[in-house]
Amino acid sequence: MSIIYILIPIAMLFVLIAVGVFFWAVRTEQFDDLDRQGASILFEEETPKAPDAHVSASNNIEADKR
Amino acid sequence: MSQKPCFHCNEPVLTGSNFITRIDGVDQVMCCPGCQAVSQAIVDAGLLSYYKYRTEPGSRQTALVPESLNHFSAYDLPEVQQDFVQERDGREEVTLSIDGITCAACAWLIEHKLQKLDGVDRIQVNSTTQRAFIRWQPSLVKLSEILSAIGSIGYNAAPFQLDDQEVISKRNSRRFLLRLGLAGFATMQVMMFALALYAGYFTDLETEFRDYFRWVSMIFAAPVVFYSAQPFYFSAIRAILSGKLNMDVSVSIAICGAYIASCVATIQGTGEVYFESVSMFTFFLLLGRYFEQNARQKASVSSSNLHKLVPLTASLVTEQGIEEVPAKKLQVGNIILVSPGDVVAADGKIVEGTSGINESMLTGEQLPISKAPGAEVFAGTINLEQPIRVKVTAIGQDQLVAEIIRLQELASNAKPAIALTADKLARYFSATILTIAAITYLVWRQFAPEDAFWVTLSVLVATCPCALALATPTAVTCATGLFTRLGIISRNGSVFEKLPKINTVVFDKTGTLTCGSFSFGDIQLYEGVDKARALAIASALEQGSLHPIARLFARIPTTLEVTKQHHLVGAGVEGIIEGTRYLIGSAEYLKVPSALVFPGQWVYLGTDSNLLAAFEIQDRLRDDAKETIAALKAKNIKLQIASGDTSAHLQQVASTLGIAEVNGGLKPKGKLELVESLRSNNTLVAMFGDGINDAPVLAGADLSVAMGSGSAIAKNSADLILLGDHLHRFVEAMNIAGKTNQIIRQNLAWALGYNVFILPLAVTGHVVPYIAAIGMSASSLIVVGNSLRLLRLKP
């Protein structure tokens, strides 16, 4: 039974990671438009524009801080 | 709706749209260009299986309102842009609100279209909020080009005024989601250890492991208590400071008390622990709050979207010539030139020119009013016929429109807020629970001092206010979802409580009961002219005029050529077609003998010597006006019409619909007084309207309904907005609200019943932690499940 002294802290670490991932997802607005993402697989790919292809979601946050 | 819904997204197809895609050899009707383009793309890509296997069409809708007078170029003026455009490292950014997005397909189409524009760096369309974030290079593309590109595929985009509420509510929503997610994760973990501890009750769990599990639970429950539950503490402190009690007071006491006591028990290795109850408690309560917050955010998003920024520009007459300036820069005494089709930018007096002005935004009247030099014109009205020069007499807050807005604010401030049943109940419930807990403690002190604290705690935990707190928000959230599916935006939660109690409904006429646009009624023909020929001549003569009746004729395709066309303001048009001089216009203009003059609104067509045709022009009733009125009558609701109109048409509409009480010739203030007098004798009044002139009365009525095609300011003071202008949806809304109330009552009854049942057990000390946890979660889940039954209603 003493194995739980090791396993439970490991489980706690996993939960901590999961919570971290969840916070990151909320902060990068991934829960903002749920209908859109579900359908996006059906639409054809656009080739992303070169100059701005690296723009990440973080920009979006800045845009919303107005 | 008799018509088939959109094949792609299942929205009702709004009349008059003809977007068709051939799918599998069958022509399928679509509701919007977005769906049409996407379905075409799906077909072309050979992805027909999508339609075979999809389980759920995207289902939301907005009204496609054709914007008649779009002046995109005004958006390029720097003074106008400074209100909504952000500049960042040589790029400009804007967030636009877009009307007409019905599903993800539309979002895809708009992104697709704009990415092809040179100079657009980034476009991101959010189909939930119906907005687009765009970044572009001002050196390559203008904002007006972007707007017209969106316009060209059938959507109407405009910058909007961000509601103050929305910024706050967006931040709140995100915080709630974080708190909720964290509480969810923690609850799952604590519950696992709690199960081990429950098992320990029945079998023999070694104390060493029991304490270890308790410590772990304590660690997991800490963030829930210290971070997730914060909103309850703040709300409780606020309530206590203002000398009131609310649900959050007992909730906070229970959470803090249970957590602290459990920590003490853990550290000392005695007593009971309630970590799982505390976490679950917080999780369920947050769930209810999150629903509420979400509904509130949706409402604030839609009201921001209604707040379109339409830059009003004016052509200022200066010594150097004509200069385009934003309306807000005008000074009293300036002379401005108003071309036909332009909006008058400020209140003023005509100094030169005679024209017909459409004042429908003030009076609801669609017919232009002829104004000569010296006559007053008002900001926001539209010049239709000839260019005029206006001397500005009032700007900003002194204008007539500003006065109407002030009246609207006054009316909305005077509107008494009704206390919702659930809130009243919560107050009594809290007071009762706290009293019972105090009594329990005192009584147990006498008999078993060592158990007194634990029993009192179990009273607070077991009599869970969760189910009670979830009863209303879950039902309202489901009902709001149903409304959205029906194309009704509800802007606050109290509508569900008010709707079934409505006993008087007052309608505006133009644009509400009627379509607000003209159509042909009866057509009389003389001299052996056939109808097609008469219409072709009329259409040729009326080409190029902005008068609403002229535009009705001009829509008919014609091949005839007109020369020497001459307009006479307020009378008619003459012109030469194939060598003959024709006239079209009023009876006086054509000198029609009085025997041939019909009652009502008629336009006559003739030559110098003969009358050729007479066309009856009418503002048609909405298709569903009759059945709506009949359905409301069947519900024993008193009906009235309140209109700014004074013509015979008003009586005609009333008698067709069978409404006895008609009030005509009312100004905005008059409408408001009418509704206030109705309200004073204890009736609950619902008001329907669409124009700026209805805004004050909409703000003052108990429940107000605006048409989706109405003016932004009317929608701004409405509780419900009918997208797609289907009056009959209101009747459906009443039925849904009735059902919602029933569900709320069932939820409250269940929650109270459960509490009454568990209370004696708790007071007598029979509730151990696992019973408290099971009872609490079961009662909450039953409430949520019951509310979800609403979604099974077929709208």
Interface residues (C-beta under 8 A of the other chain):
Chain A: M1 I4 Y5 I8 A11 M12 V15 A18 V19 F22 F23 V26 R27 F31 D32 D33 L34 D35 R36 G38 A39 S40 L42 F43 E44 E46 K49 P51 D52 V55 N60 A63 D64 R66
Chain B: V38 A41 I42 A45 L47 Y50 G58 R60 Q86 E93 T95 C103 A104 A105 A107 W108 E111 H112 Q115 D121 R122 Q124 V125 N126 S127 T128 T129 F133 R135 L162 K170 R174 L177 L178 G181 L182 F185 A186 Q189 F209 Y212 V216 I219 F220
